[in-house]
Amino acid sequence: MLSVEQLDTILGFDFGIKRIGVAIGNSVLRQATPLAVIASIGNDARFGEIAELIRQWEPTRFVVGLPSHPDGTAHEMTARCRKFANQLNGRFNLPVVLVDERYSSAVIQAKRGEVIDDRAASIILQQYFDEYVPTN
């Protein structure tokens, strides 16, 4: 039987200027699930919604997608995502893991105008489980 201490709940984020996609998963099932899309304007409102998700789900860490050009070089959003990851760590005092997200949105089948940020966050978090979390 697993104890609560062995179950790590993890929130994954697909950061964007207009929206932040959020996914949830845990270290036992190793399965990411879309959770929410935060579309609030302004950092205080955004981080308020994140704080509520943290209160509800009690994660032990965060995973943030880190975008870059196809060749791996950084661009403007790379710096913004790093800043967001640092803010998460600073505000909530939980570890943050950055995961390459170059193709997270490209693999989602979506209709024009459809909001897919939570599904992109789920792909990022699933990549974390697949590449970084050992199986027991």
TABELUR-V847216 format. One record per helix or strand. SS is the DSSP state (@ for helix, = for strand). FROM is the first residue (numbers start at 1). TO is the last residue. If there is no record, write none. Layout:
SS:FROM:TO + SS:FROM:TO
//
This chain:
@:4:6 + =:9:15 + =:20:26 + =:33:38 + @:43:57 + =:61:66 + @:76:92 + =:95:100 + @:117:132
//
